[in-house]
C-alpha cells in the first residue's frame, strides 16, 4: 500500500507546533534543541516525499479552484481597429 505524503506533512506540522509550544513554556533547552534538529530532518523527508509523489491530474490553470470551478471566459472587444 502506497502512503500518501499528507502523513509526512501532518507529522512535521505537529512536531513543529509542539516545538513552538515547548519554547513558549520554557522547556529545557536540550529538549527543544533535539526536537528542532529532528524537525529539520522531518522537513527534508517531507519535501522529498511530496516532490517525488506520483500524482497526476487533468486540471489546468483554466479550471481555477476545484471547489469552485469556472468556465474559461473569452473577452471580445467591440469597435477595435488594428493597425
N, C-alpha and C positions, 0 to 999 in steps of 0.2 A: 504494500500500500504506500502510495506516494504522499509524503507530508506536505502540507501547504506552508508557504513561507510566512503566513499570518501567525503561526505559532511562534516563530522566532521573533517577529515584531512584537507580539504580546509579552513574551518573556523579557525581552530587552526593555520595553517600556516600563513594565512593573519593577524591574531591577533598578532602573534609573530614578523612578519615582521614590522607591524605597531609600535610595542614597540621599535624595533631596530631603526626605523626612528625617533621616538619621542626622544629617548636618544641622537641621533646624532644632533638633532635640539634644544637641551636644553629645552625641555618642563618642566613644573613644576614637582617636584619630586613626589607629591601626585598622579598625573595622571599616571605617569609611574609605580609607586608602585602598585596602584589599578589594572591597566591593567595587570601587571605581575602576581598578585595573581589570577586574572580571567583567565589568560593564563595557569597557573598551574592547575587550575580546569578543563579547557578545555582539557589539555593534558591527565589527568586521565580519563575523559569521552571518549576521542578519543581512548585511548589504550583499554579501556573496550569494546567499540563498535567494534573495529577491531578484538579483540581476541574472542568475542562471536558471530561474524558474521557466519552464516551458509553457508559457501562457500565450495563447493567440486569441485574437478577436477579429470580428468582421467590421467593427465600428471604426469610423473615421472621425476627424475633427468636424466634419459636416453634421454629424449626429448630435453634437453638443454634449449634454449630460444624459446618462442612461435613464435617470429617474424622471426626466422632463425632456423627451426628445422633441426636436423641432424640425420642420421641413426646411430644406435649403431655400433661401429667398433670392429671387432674381430681381435686380433693380434695373429698370429701364428709364432712361432719361428722355423726356419729351422735348421736341424742338431743339435738338442738339445738332449743331453743324460741325463737321470735321474738316480740317484744313488739308 
